[in-house]
Amino acid sequence: MAKSKEPWDIPALDEGEILARAFRIKQVRKASDGELHFISSPHLDRTAPDKGADVTESHVLDKAKGLKLVATVTTIHRAVMPSFFTPSVKDVLAQVPPEYLSQVTAYSIESDDSKPNADRPNYHRGVAKFYTGKLPDHIAAQSVVLMGRLYNPPAPPPEPQDIPILPPMNVRPRINRPPSP
């Protein structure tokens, strides 16, 4: 009999799927000016305490304009440092709801302090907000780091170009002539 999936299981995605999501979905964070800002692309598989989001910090980038909230979801994260909420980007990207996956372009993540996690002390609960909207070109072109390797996003497809059409050719039929003596 198959074991049922526990509510604290984080979906396992292969490297290709994690990278594809990381190139399309970028992290935003509320900064000290009260606005959502994109942040520099962190390592996907590392966890670290929140650096904060003072607008003067180098990891805080452009304001995230034109984003629309599409879903708010409770997420689960491995507790690397039990006293700090340290979600990895990889864990958040793995928990994007399938029904919104094609629309989501950004997310923010916060600790869910309202629900104690007594059932799994080695895990933290988070609240992820998933947004849709157009990413600025330089944000969409950010590289990502997974397992210590730097990956660049795939090149965009070339712009469609008009194909020049040549005028019709006049082809004259070949006449079979006897060979010359």
Buried (B, 14 or more C-beta within 10 A) or exposed (E): EEEEEEEBEBEEBEEEEBBBBBBBBBBBBEBEEEBBBBBBBBBBBBBEEEBEBEEEBEBBBEBBEEBEEBBEBEBBBBBBEEEEBBBBBBBBBBBBEEEBEEBBBBBBBBBBEEEEBEEBEEBBBBBBBBBBBEBBEEBBEBEBBBEEEEBEBEEEEEEEEEEEEEEEEEEEEEEEEEEEE
